[in-house]
Amino acid sequence: MDKTIERYAKVIAIMVFFVMALAGWFYSNDPAVCAWRGFIGAIVMYAAVRIAGAVLTSMIINAAVQDELKKSSEGDKT
């Protein structure tokens, strides 16, 4: 699961880099400024996707464990 999240984070970060760089280019900014803004945006997006993926994975795993515990406790009562 971690490899999948990392792959998505990389793809989204690359897309954000190019989108931010192109947006700066359309507003006639210096190419170095466009590159730096794109680079910083890509780093932030990579970190955000990795954190969000880890939180989502943790929530799904916890829900599955709680569901199994609930089923096993109900099975013991009958």
C-alpha positions as a Markdown table, in Angstrom:
| # | Residue | x | y | z |
|---|---|---|---|---|
| 1 | Met | 0.0 | 0.0 | 0.0 |
| 2 | Asp | 2.9 | 2.4 | 0.8 |
| 3 | Lys | 4.3 | 1.9 | -2.7 |
| 4 | Thr | 1.0 | 2.8 | -4.3 |
| 5 | Ile | 0.7 | 6.0 | -2.2 |
| 6 | Glu | 4.3 | 6.9 | -3.0 |
| 7 | Arg | 3.6 | 6.4 | -6.8 |
| 8 | Tyr | 0.5 | 8.6 | -6.7 |
| 9 | Ala | 2.4 | 11.2 | -4.7 |
| 10 | Lys | 5.2 | 11.4 | -7.2 |
| 11 | Val | 2.8 | 11.6 | -10.2 |
| 12 | Ile | 0.7 | 14.3 | -8.6 |
| 13 | Ala | 3.8 | 16.2 | -7.5 |
| 14 | Ile | 5.1 | 16.2 | -11.1 |
| 15 | Met | 1.8 | 17.4 | -12.5 |
| 16 | Val | 1.7 | 20.2 | -9.9 |
| 17 | Phe | 5.3 | 21.2 | -10.9 |
| 18 | Phe | 4.3 | 21.6 | -14.5 |
| 19 | Val | 1.0 | 23.3 | -13.8 |
| 20 | Met | 2.6 | 25.9 | -11.5 |
| 21 | Ala | 5.5 | 26.5 | -13.8 |
| 22 | Leu | 3.1 | 27.0 | -16.8 |
| 23 | Ala | 0.9 | 29.3 | -14.7 |
| 24 | Gly | 4.0 | 31.4 | -13.9 |
| 25 | Trp | 5.0 | 31.4 | -17.6 |
| 26 | Phe | 1.6 | 32.6 | -18.7 |
| 27 | Tyr | 1.9 | 35.5 | -16.3 |
| 28 | Ser | 5.3 | 36.4 | -17.9 |
| 29 | Asn | 7.4 | 35.6 | -14.8 |
| 30 | Asp | 11.1 | 34.9 | -15.0 |
| 31 | Pro | 11.8 | 31.2 | -15.9 |
| 32 | Ala | 13.8 | 30.8 | -12.7 |
| 33 | Val | 10.9 | 32.0 | -10.6 |
| 34 | Cys | 8.5 | 29.7 | -12.4 |
| 35 | Ala | 10.9 | 26.7 | -11.8 |
| 36 | Trp | 11.3 | 27.5 | -8.1 |
| 37 | Arg | 7.6 | 28.0 | -7.5 |
| 38 | Gly | 6.9 | 24.7 | -9.3 |
| 39 | Phe | 9.5 | 22.9 | -7.3 |
| 40 | Ile | 8.3 | 24.2 | -4.0 |
| 41 | Gly | 4.7 | 23.4 | -5.0 |
| 42 | Ala | 5.7 | 19.9 | -6.0 |
| 43 | Ile | 7.4 | 19.3 | -2.6 |
| 44 | Val | 4.4 | 20.5 | -0.7 |
| 45 | Met | 2.0 | 18.4 | -2.8 |
| 46 | Tyr | 4.2 | 15.3 | -2.4 |
| 47 | Ala | 4.2 | 15.7 | 1.4 |
| 48 | Ala | 0.5 | 16.4 | 1.5 |
| 49 | Val | -0.4 | 13.3 | -0.5 |
| 50 | Arg | 1.9 | 11.1 | 1.5 |
| 51 | Ile | 0.4 | 12.3 | 4.8 |
| 52 | Ala | -3.2 | 12.1 | 3.5 |
| 53 | Gly | -2.5 | 8.6 | 2.2 |
| 54 | Ala | -1.0 | 7.5 | 5.5 |
| 55 | Val | -4.0 | 8.9 | 7.4 |
| 56 | Leu | -6.5 | 7.3 | 5.0 |
| 57 | Thr | -4.8 | 3.9 | 5.2 |
| 58 | Ser | -4.7 | 4.1 | 9.0 |
| 59 | Met | -8.4 | 4.9 | 9.1 |
| 60 | Ile | -9.3 | 2.0 | 6.8 |
| 61 | Ile | -7.2 | -0.5 | 8.7 |
| 62 | Asn | -8.6 | 0.7 | 12.1 |
| 63 | Ala | -12.2 | 0.4 | 10.7 |
| 64 | Ala | -11.5 | -3.1 | 9.4 |
| 65 | Val | -10.0 | -4.2 | 12.7 |
| 66 | Gln | -12.9 | -2.7 | 14.7 |
| 67 | Asp | -15.4 | -4.5 | 12.4 |
| 68 | Glu | -13.7 | -7.8 | 12.9 |
| 69 | Leu | -13.5 | -7.3 | 16.7 |
| 70 | Lys | -17.2 | -6.5 | 16.7 |
| 71 | Lys | -18.0 | -9.6 | 14.7 |
| 72 | Ser | -15.9 | -11.9 | 16.9 |
| 73 | Ser | -17.5 | -10.5 | 20.1 |
| 74 | Glu | -21.0 | -11.0 | 18.7 |
| 75 | Gly | -20.0 | -14.5 | 17.7 |
| 76 | Asp | -18.9 | -15.4 | 21.2 |
| 77 | Lys | -22.2 | -14.3 | 22.7 |
| 78 | Thr | -24.3 | -16.7 | 20.6 |
